[in-house]
């Protein structure tokens, strides 16, 4: 399939992160120059390959002079940088305003000044709040997010739309399900592995275990984004990205315990959701991107199983 980015350098903000680094490798594989802008608060240099066409600018999007040179001559910006942890925004409310909304505004202003014509943004399913329609389509509304993270993502979508119409920039907005892979530094699998590392006999699980969501591998997420971006060219292009089904927290916890030898006792904290701002039920409609010809290859359970295997190997877990 054709997924080529337009000619010219490609900039990836948050390119050293779990999803960004997969995107960077995909773009490099087609021979393009890639410039990563990352403050390394969540990303890691070791996630990036060694490639003469890759450069890393360690910079903060809140400080435009620190990163603007990366936009010189660029054709496309993939904007993946953000606070990656929904729960952190509950504890520190301003972080999503700064790292999400304000940082995105600063980036868009730099994009406008440098005449970059295409911006692609990683949004999230949490902009839907707690929907009553499953699978949830892109035109569902009203959008009432229940976390600072979700509010910031929705605000960023609004900014992207405004800049598209005001300045002739083509934008793509991708609302993600739960994206997982071996390089993640947060999320349910990371948390459960950490808890069992600290106490192999007991696994505390937030909520009642009946929360159920869609999971998608990082490489499939990147494939879907690039597929849709190559086949849609409206001023504003919006797509959900997720798997076709969901898996419960209880099932995930049992899989993680089994991977550790099956001896740990699972204890649920109770309640329909794991924390304030958590969306307990999530399943996105991917019919829209499906009409372009893309569909996920793995089920949510298969995505979880593959990631558990990788984490077991990477952490040298011995059941």
JOMO-V394192 format. One record per helix or strand of 2 or more residues. SS is the DSSP state (a for helix, b for strand). FROM is the first residue (numbers start at 1). TO is the last residue. If there is no record, write none. Layout:
BEGIN
ss=SS from=FROM to=TO
ss=SS from=FROM to=TO
END
This chain:
BEGIN
ss=b from=10 to=13
ss=a from=20 to=28
ss=b from=34 to=38
ss=a from=45 to=47
ss=b from=54 to=58
ss=a from=64 to=66
ss=a from=68 to=71
ss=b from=76 to=79
ss=a from=86 to=91
ss=a from=94 to=113
ss=b from=118 to=124
ss=a from=125 to=128
ss=a from=148 to=167
ss=b from=170 to=176
ss=b from=178 to=180
ss=a from=188 to=198
ss=b from=202 to=205
ss=b from=212 to=213
ss=b from=215 to=217
ss=a from=218 to=229
ss=b from=236 to=241
ss=b from=247 to=248
ss=a from=249 to=259
ss=b from=265 to=268
ss=a from=287 to=290
ss=a from=300 to=314
END
